[in-house]
Amino acid sequence: MLKFAANLSMLFAEHPFLDRFSAAAGAGFSAVECQFPYDHTPQEISECLDSTGLELILLNIPAGDLAAGERGLAVFPDRQAECREQIDYGLDYANRLGCPQVHLLSGLGPAGLEREVALSTYVDNIRYAVQKAGEGGPKILVEPFNSVDVPDYLVHTVEEARRVIELAGYEGVGLQFDFYHTQMEQGDLASTFQQHFELVSHIQISGVPGRHEPDDNEINYTYLFGLIDALGYEGHVGCEYNPRGSTVEGLNWLDEHLGR
């Protein structure tokens, strides 16, 4: 049986952030993930986890000035010191919460920066993060973003993400497979997932089009959930979507899958 985690950056947004933990637990989730929880201290997040019994299974490393449109600093050769300060901070934050995985966003490639230079810089920063995490620390994840939503991102396809992981040396690095991004960018979901399954450390889902609930949309999640389960996937499936209305009212798809 698959295990599902609520993405608290997108689900239960009708509640203040710290109240989303109890809302997720009340809706039947046993695990959560967050994109950027850094407006709150690790102690505040820890208290929410302890009071609800939830497990935090993923967060993003800080990714530059999000309000200004940045989506990571790891591709910029002239900003490595700043990037590594954010890596250090994010890993310390994750360690304090016992979070086993962190996503290191690459960043948007600036005009004039050669792709191979950006790629090499990203790989170097991933290697730094792996070394900093150390044995038993959080695993560093690479996720492709589709070129419709994030046109200048370094990594758009699963194949490109695989190359990054290969260059980084595999150990301590995993693939964050988002079915929404993959469908938007390249399709062929079942075959692509199976081809790269040995690298998959985390899964995220949402509907296409619209990035809403994974129910009435062009992706056959009933089939894919069966495939994921049959392949022996042991991690969580992150529910990273924008609810059409109330989060709880939109969880019928999950109730049906879990038979509750």
C-alpha positions as a Markdown table, in Angstrom:
| # | Residue | x | y | z |
|---|---|---|---|---|
| 1 | Met | 0.0 | 0.0 | 0.0 |
| 2 | Leu | 1.4 | 3.4 | -1.0 |
| 3 | Lys | 2.1 | 6.0 | 1.6 |
| 4 | Phe | 1.0 | 9.6 | 0.9 |
| 5 | Ala | 2.4 | 12.8 | 2.3 |
| 6 | Ala | 0.6 | 16.2 | 2.3 |
| 7 | Asn | 2.6 | 19.1 | 0.9 |
| 8 | Leu | 1.9 | 21.8 | 3.4 |
| 9 | Ser | 3.1 | 24.6 | 1.1 |
| 10 | Met | 0.1 | 23.9 | -1.1 |
| 11 | Leu | -2.5 | 21.8 | 0.8 |
| 12 | Phe | -4.5 | 23.2 | 3.7 |
| 13 | Ala | -3.6 | 26.7 | 2.6 |
| 14 | Glu | -6.9 | 27.8 | 4.1 |
| 15 | His | -5.1 | 27.6 | 7.5 |
| 16 | Pro | -2.1 | 29.5 | 8.9 |
| 17 | Phe | 1.1 | 27.4 | 8.2 |
| 18 | Leu | 1.6 | 26.0 | 11.6 |
| 19 | Asp | -2.0 | 25.0 | 11.8 |
| 20 | Arg | -1.7 | 22.9 | 8.7 |
| 21 | Phe | 0.1 | 20.1 | 10.5 |
| 22 | Ser | -2.9 | 19.3 | 12.7 |
| 23 | Ala | -5.2 | 19.7 | 9.7 |
| 24 | Ala | -3.2 | 17.2 | 7.8 |
| 25 | Ala | -3.2 | 14.8 | 10.7 |
| 26 | Gly | -6.9 | 15.2 | 11.0 |
| 27 | Ala | -7.4 | 14.4 | 7.4 |
| 28 | Gly | -5.6 | 11.1 | 7.9 |
| 29 | Phe | -2.0 | 11.9 | 6.7 |
| 30 | Ser | 0.9 | 10.4 | 8.6 |
| 31 | Ala | 3.6 | 12.4 | 6.8 |
| 32 | Val | 4.1 | 15.8 | 5.4 |
| 33 | Glu | 6.6 | 17.7 | 3.2 |
| 34 | Cys | 7.2 | 21.4 | 2.8 |
| 35 | Gln | 8.8 | 23.6 | 0.2 |
| 36 | Phe | 10.3 | 26.4 | 2.2 |
| 37 | Pro | 9.3 | 26.4 | 5.9 |
| 38 | Tyr | 12.0 | 28.9 | 6.8 |
| 39 | Asp | 9.7 | 31.6 | 8.1 |
| 40 | His | 9.4 | 29.4 | 11.2 |
| 41 | Thr | 12.1 | 28.0 | 13.5 |
| 42 | Pro | 13.0 | 24.3 | 13.6 |
| 43 | Gln | 11.6 | 24.4 | 17.2 |
| 44 | Glu | 8.2 | 25.6 | 16.0 |
| 45 | Ile | 8.1 | 22.9 | 13.3 |
| 46 | Ser | 9.3 | 20.2 | 15.7 |
| 47 | Glu | 6.5 | 21.1 | 18.2 |
| 48 | Cys | 3.9 | 20.7 | 15.4 |
| 49 | Leu | 5.4 | 17.3 | 14.4 |
| 50 | Asp | 5.5 | 16.1 | 18.0 |
| 51 | Ser | 2.0 | 17.2 | 18.8 |
| 52 | Thr | 0.5 | 15.5 | 15.7 |
| 53 | Gly | 2.8 | 12.5 | 15.3 |
| 54 | Leu | 3.5 | 13.5 | 11.7 |
| 55 | Glu | 6.8 | 12.7 | 10.0 |
| 56 | Leu | 8.5 | 15.4 | 7.9 |
| 57 | Ile | 9.9 | 13.6 | 4.9 |
| 58 | Leu | 11.1 | 16.4 | 2.5 |
| 59 | Leu | 11.9 | 20.1 | 2.3 |
| 60 | Asn | 13.7 | 22.3 | -0.1 |
| 61 | Ile | 17.1 | 23.9 | 0.5 |
| 62 | Pro | 16.7 | 27.7 | 0.5 |
| 63 | Ala | 16.7 | 28.8 | -3.1 |
| 64 | Gly | 17.7 | 32.5 | -3.3 |
| 65 | Asp | 15.2 | 35.4 | -3.4 |
| 66 | Leu | 12.0 | 33.6 | -4.3 |
| 67 | Ala | 10.0 | 36.9 | -4.4 |
| 68 | Ala | 12.4 | 38.2 | -7.0 |
| 69 | Gly | 11.8 | 35.1 | -9.1 |
| 70 | Glu | 14.9 | 33.1 | -8.2 |
| 71 | Arg | 14.6 | 29.3 | -8.2 |
| 72 | Gly | 17.9 | 28.3 | -6.7 |
| 73 | Leu | 21.5 | 29.5 | -6.8 |
| 74 | Ala | 23.4 | 26.3 | -7.6 |
| 75 | Val | 24.1 | 27.1 | -11.2 |
| 76 | Phe | 25.9 | 30.4 | -10.6 |
| 77 | Pro | 29.7 | 30.1 | -10.5 |
| 78 | Asp | 29.9 | 33.6 | -9.0 |
| 79 | Arg | 27.4 | 32.9 | -6.2 |
| 80 | Gln | 28.8 | 29.6 | -4.9 |
| 81 | Ala | 29.6 | 31.0 | -1.4 |
| 82 | Glu | 26.0 | 32.3 | -1.0 |
| 83 | Cys | 24.6 | 29.0 | -2.4 |
| 84 | Arg | 26.7 | 27.0 | 0.1 |
| 85 | Glu | 25.6 | 29.1 | 3.0 |
| 86 | Gln | 22.0 | 28.3 | 2.1 |
| 87 | Ile | 22.9 | 24.6 | 1.7 |
| 88 | Asp | 24.5 | 24.6 | 5.2 |
| 89 | Tyr | 21.4 | 26.3 | 6.7 |
| 90 | Gly | 19.0 | 24.0 | 5.0 |
| 91 | Leu | 20.8 | 20.8 | 6.0 |
| 92 | Asp | 21.1 | 22.0 | 9.6 |
| 93 | Tyr | 17.4 | 22.8 | 9.6 |
| 94 | Ala | 16.6 | 19.3 | 8.1 |
| 95 | Asn | 18.8 | 17.6 | 10.6 |
| 96 | Arg | 17.1 | 19.3 | 13.5 |
| 97 | Leu | 13.8 | 17.9 | 12.3 |
| 98 | Gly | 15.0 | 14.4 | 11.4 |
| 99 | Cys | 14.1 | 15.1 | 7.8 |
| 100 | Pro | 15.7 | 12.4 | 5.5 |
| 101 | Gln | 15.6 | 14.2 | 2.2 |
| 102 | Val | 16.2 | 17.7 | 0.8 |
| 103 | His | 15.7 | 19.1 | -2.7 |
| 104 | Leu | 18.5 | 21.3 | -4.0 |
| 105 | Leu | 17.0 | 23.5 | -6.8 |
| 106 | Ser | 19.4 | 24.3 | -9.6 |
| 107 | Gly | 18.3 | 27.8 | -10.5 |
| 108 | Leu | 17.4 | 29.7 | -13.7 |
| 109 | Gly | 20.3 | 29.8 | -16.2 |
| 110 | Pro | 21.2 | 33.5 | -16.8 |
| 111 | Ala | 21.7 | 34.8 | -20.3 |
| 112 | Gly | 25.3 | 34.4 | -21.4 |
| 113 | Leu | 26.1 | 31.5 | -19.1 |
| 114 | Glu | 27.1 | 28.4 | -21.0 |
| 115 | Arg | 24.9 | 25.4 | -20.2 |
| 116 | Glu | 27.9 | 23.1 | -19.5 |
| 117 | Val | 29.3 | 25.7 | -17.0 |
| 118 | Ala | 25.9 | 25.9 | -15.3 |
| 119 | Leu | 25.7 | 22.1 | -15.2 |
| 120 | Ser | 29.2 | 21.7 | -13.8 |
| 121 | Thr | 28.5 | 24.3 | -11.1 |
| 122 | Tyr | 25.3 | 22.6 | -10.1 |
| 123 | Val | 27.0 | 19.2 | -9.9 |
| 124 | Asp | 29.8 | 20.7 | -7.7 |
| 125 | Asn | 27.2 | 22.2 | -5.3 |
| 126 | Ile | 25.4 | 18.8 | -5.1 |
| 127 | Arg | 28.7 | 17.1 | -4.3 |
| 128 | Tyr | 29.3 | 19.8 | -1.6 |
| 129 | Ala | 25.8 | 19.2 | -0.2 |
| 130 | Val | 26.4 | 15.4 | -0.1 |
| 131 | Gln | 29.7 | 15.8 | 1.7 |
| 132 | Lys | 28.2 | 18.3 | 4.1 |
| 133 | Ala | 25.2 | 16.0 | 4.8 |
| 134 | Gly | 27.6 | 13.2 | 5.7 |
| 135 | Glu | 26.8 | 9.6 | 6.4 |
| 136 | Gly | 23.3 | 9.3 | 7.8 |
| 137 | Gly | 22.4 | 12.8 | 6.8 |
| 138 | Pro | 19.7 | 13.9 | 4.4 |
| 139 | Lys | 19.7 | 12.6 | 0.9 |
| 140 | Ile | 20.1 | 15.3 | -1.8 |
| 141 | Leu | 17.4 | 15.2 | -4.5 |
| 142 | Val | 17.3 | 16.5 | -8.0 |
| 143 | Glu | 13.9 | 17.3 | -9.6 |
| 144 | Pro | 13.2 | 18.3 | -13.2 |
| 145 | Phe | 10.8 | 21.3 | -13.7 |
| 146 | Asn | 8.8 | 21.5 | -16.9 |
| 147 | Ser | 9.7 | 24.2 | -19.4 |
| 148 | Val | 6.1 | 25.6 | -19.6 |
| 149 | Asp | 6.0 | 26.7 | -16.0 |
| 150 | Val | 9.7 | 27.3 | -15.4 |
| 151 | Pro | 11.2 | 28.0 | -18.9 |
| 152 | Asp | 14.7 | 28.9 | -17.9 |
| 153 | Tyr | 15.3 | 26.1 | -15.3 |
| 154 | Leu | 18.5 | 24.1 | -15.9 |
| 155 | Val | 16.9 | 20.6 | -15.6 |
| 156 | His | 13.7 | 20.0 | -17.6 |
| 157 | Thr | 13.6 | 16.3 | -18.4 |
| 158 | Val | 14.1 | 13.1 | -16.3 |
| 159 | Glu | 17.0 | 12.2 | -18.6 |
| 160 | Glu | 18.7 | 15.5 | -17.8 |
| 161 | Ala | 18.2 | 14.9 | -14.1 |
| 162 | Arg | 19.7 | 11.5 | -14.5 |
| 163 | Arg | 22.8 | 13.0 | -16.1 |
| 164 | Val | 23.2 | 15.4 | -13.1 |
| 165 | Ile | 22.9 | 12.4 | -10.7 |
| 166 | Glu | 25.5 | 10.4 | -12.7 |
| 167 | Leu | 27.9 | 13.3 | -12.8 |
| 168 | Ala | 27.5 | 13.9 | -9.1 |
| 169 | Gly | 28.4 | 10.3 | -8.4 |
| 170 | Tyr | 25.1 | 8.7 | -7.4 |
| 171 | Glu | 25.9 | 8.1 | -3.7 |
| 172 | Gly | 23.8 | 10.4 | -1.5 |
| 173 | Val | 21.8 | 11.7 | -4.5 |
| 174 | Gly | 18.4 | 10.7 | -5.7 |
| 175 | Leu | 15.7 | 11.6 | -8.2 |
| 176 | Gln | 12.6 | 13.4 | -7.2 |
| 177 | Phe | 10.1 | 12.2 | -9.8 |
| 178 | Asp | 7.2 | 14.6 | -10.2 |
| 179 | Phe | 4.5 | 13.1 | -12.4 |
| 180 | Tyr | 3.0 | 16.6 | -13.1 |
| 181 | His | 6.3 | 18.1 | -14.4 |
| 182 | Thr | 7.1 | 14.9 | -16.4 |
| 183 | Gln | 3.7 | 14.9 | -18.1 |
| 184 | Met | 3.9 | 18.6 | -18.9 |
| 185 | Glu | 7.4 | 18.2 | -20.3 |
| 186 | Gln | 7.6 | 14.8 | -22.0 |
| 187 | Gly | 4.7 | 12.5 | -21.2 |
| 188 | Asp | 5.2 | 8.7 | -21.5 |
| 189 | Leu | 4.9 | 8.5 | -17.8 |
| 190 | Ala | 4.9 | 4.8 | -17.1 |
| 191 | Ser | 7.8 | 3.9 | -19.4 |
| 192 | Thr | 9.9 | 6.9 | -18.1 |
| 193 | Phe | 9.2 | 6.0 | -14.5 |
| 194 | Gln | 10.1 | 2.4 | -15.0 |
| 195 | Gln | 13.3 | 3.3 | -16.9 |
| 196 | His | 14.6 | 5.5 | -14.1 |
| 197 | Phe | 13.0 | 3.7 | -11.1 |
| 198 | Glu | 16.3 | 2.7 | -9.5 |
| 199 | Leu | 17.1 | 6.4 | -9.0 |
| 200 | Val | 13.8 | 7.4 | -7.6 |
| 201 | Ser | 13.9 | 8.5 | -4.0 |
| 202 | His | 10.7 | 10.5 | -3.8 |
| 203 | Ile | 7.5 | 10.9 | -5.9 |
| 204 | Gln | 5.1 | 13.9 | -6.2 |
| 205 | Ile | 1.8 | 14.1 | -7.9 |
| 206 | Ser | -0.9 | 16.5 | -9.2 |
| 207 | Gly | -3.4 | 16.6 | -12.0 |
| 208 | Val | -2.8 | 17.8 | -15.5 |
| 209 | Pro | -3.9 | 20.4 | -16.7 |
| 210 | Gly | -4.2 | 22.8 | -13.8 |
| 211 | Arg | -2.1 | 21.2 | -11.1 |
| 212 | His | -5.1 | 20.4 | -9.1 |
| 213 | Glu | -6.2 | 17.1 | -7.4 |
| 214 | Pro | -5.0 | 14.0 | -9.1 |
| 215 | Asp | -8.5 | 12.8 | -10.0 |
| 216 | Asp | -10.4 | 13.9 | -13.2 |
| 217 | Asn | -7.4 | 14.7 | -15.5 |
| 218 | Glu | -5.4 | 13.4 | -18.3 |
| 219 | Ile | -3.1 | 11.3 | -16.1 |
| 220 | Asn | -4.3 | 7.8 | -15.2 |
| 221 | Tyr | -3.2 | 7.7 | -11.6 |
| 222 | Thr | -5.2 | 4.6 | -10.8 |
| 223 | Tyr | -2.9 | 2.7 | -13.2 |
| 224 | Leu | 0.3 | 4.5 | -12.1 |
| 225 | Phe | -0.4 | 3.9 | -8.4 |
| 226 | Gly | -0.6 | 0.2 | -9.2 |
| 227 | Leu | 2.6 | 0.3 | -11.2 |
| 228 | Ile | 4.5 | 2.2 | -8.4 |
| 229 | Asp | 3.3 | -0.3 | -5.9 |
| 230 | Ala | 4.2 | -3.3 | -8.1 |
| 231 | Leu | 7.7 | -2.0 | -8.6 |
| 232 | Gly | 8.2 | -2.1 | -4.8 |
| 233 | Tyr | 8.5 | 1.6 | -4.2 |
| 234 | Glu | 9.0 | 2.1 | -0.4 |
| 235 | Gly | 9.0 | 5.9 | -0.1 |
| 236 | His | 6.2 | 8.4 | 0.1 |
| 237 | Val | 4.1 | 10.0 | -2.6 |
| 238 | Gly | 3.9 | 13.7 | -2.0 |
| 239 | Cys | 0.6 | 15.4 | -2.8 |
| 240 | Glu | 1.8 | 18.7 | -4.2 |
| 241 | Tyr | -1.1 | 20.3 | -5.9 |
| 242 | Asn | -3.4 | 23.3 | -5.6 |
| 243 | Pro | -6.8 | 22.2 | -4.3 |
| 244 | Arg | -9.8 | 23.5 | -6.4 |
| 245 | Gly | -11.5 | 24.4 | -3.2 |
| 246 | Ser | -11.3 | 23.1 | 0.4 |
| 247 | Thr | -8.4 | 20.7 | 0.8 |
| 248 | Val | -10.5 | 18.2 | 2.7 |
| 249 | Glu | -13.4 | 18.2 | 0.3 |
| 250 | Gly | -10.9 | 17.5 | -2.5 |
| 251 | Leu | -9.5 | 14.3 | -0.9 |
| 252 | Asn | -12.1 | 12.0 | -2.3 |
| 253 | Trp | -9.5 | 10.6 | -4.7 |
| 254 | Leu | -7.3 | 9.6 | -1.8 |
| 255 | Asp | -10.2 | 8.0 | 0.2 |
| 256 | Glu | -11.1 | 6.0 | -2.9 |
| 257 | His | -7.5 | 4.8 | -3.4 |
| 258 | Leu | -7.1 | 3.8 | 0.3 |
| 259 | Gly | -10.6 | 2.3 | 0.5 |
| 260 | Arg | -11.7 | 4.4 | 3.4 |
